[in-house]
Amino acid sequence: MYNKYYCRGDPRGRPQGNRKGCPYGGQIFMREINANIITEKIKQAFIEANLTLSDNLVNCIKESVKSESFTLAKNVLMKLEENINLAKKLNVPICQDTGMAVVFINIGQDVHITGGLLRDAVNQGVREAYVGGDLRLSVVRDPLRRENTNDNTPAIIHTNIVEGDKIEIICVPKGFGSENASRIKMFEPSANSDDIIDFIVETVKTAGGNPCPPVVVGVGIGGDFEYSAILAKLALTRETGENNPDEFYKNIEQKALEKINQTNVGPQGFGGKTTAFAVNIETFPTHIAGLPVAVNICCHVYRHKRVVI
């Protein structure tokens, strides 16, 4: 059974009811979701994310072709557009680096997962996607001894408990050419928005063509050392053109993007005014003594897939 809804008021706790309610007037208090469903959704999401990009990102490239005045940069952007179209036509990955599997999971507190552990279900989905989907296997078992796991597991999993009876999953196949260009800095609490903008711009400029620009830049501000980096990665799950809802941070995003596109790094590092498509900022409260800022860069193959169970 895809779903089971348990109703408050049934003395035997039978799985009766549906999304609309219980047949005898009680309240739904738990929904069961089998781990196999999670595995299948993860598998489909990682395959699809590697084969197709969002319409928003494709439109960014198309618009950049029109607005780019530097001939070489325009030609590079046209090649990127051609590559995306060919990947879709031939049903092959857009990039040869099909990424390390990063998964954000928002679990409704009224959900009970049955039939196995969540972590096992996620890793099985990744395994089936990468092995069965003929995606490149890029994960090594140990960071120094470098033996390949041969199935692209384990995934990096971030979980969050939220309201409701659904599970939201965001699958991010994160390429490492761009990942290697990322940075973190523990600012003094006296630092201002201009200091942070300068750090973001410096990070992108220093990276040059290595992260395969045009890039999307995820920025995490606040929390502590490790949480600022998670925020930066989470920022890379936002659609291009979707700004921070806080006008203060939206203004910082736009200023940073404008300055990045004045660096003349350009598409693939060959020069031009299209170095980044977006700067996305996520924030979290922090300690009075610090101001952590992390910058996580993603290449023009801006891949993520969101599914809801």
HUUR-V261038 format. One record per helix or strand of 3 or more residues. SS is the DSSP state (a for helix, b for strand). FROM is the first residue (numbers start at 1). TO is the last residue. If there is no record, write none. Layout:
ss->SS from->FROM to->TO
ss->SS from->FROM to->TO
This chain:
ss->b from->3 to->8
ss->b from->27 to->34
ss->a from->35 to->51
ss->a from->55 to->67
ss->a from->71 to->90
ss->b from->100 to->108
ss->b from->111 to->114
ss->a from->118 to->132
ss->b from->156 to->162
ss->b from->167 to->174
ss->a from->176 to->179
ss->b from->183 to->187
ss->a from->193 to->207
ss->b from->215 to->223
ss->a from->225 to->235
ss->a from->247 to->260
ss->a from->267 to->269
ss->b from->276 to->286
ss->b from->291 to->298
ss->b from->305 to->308
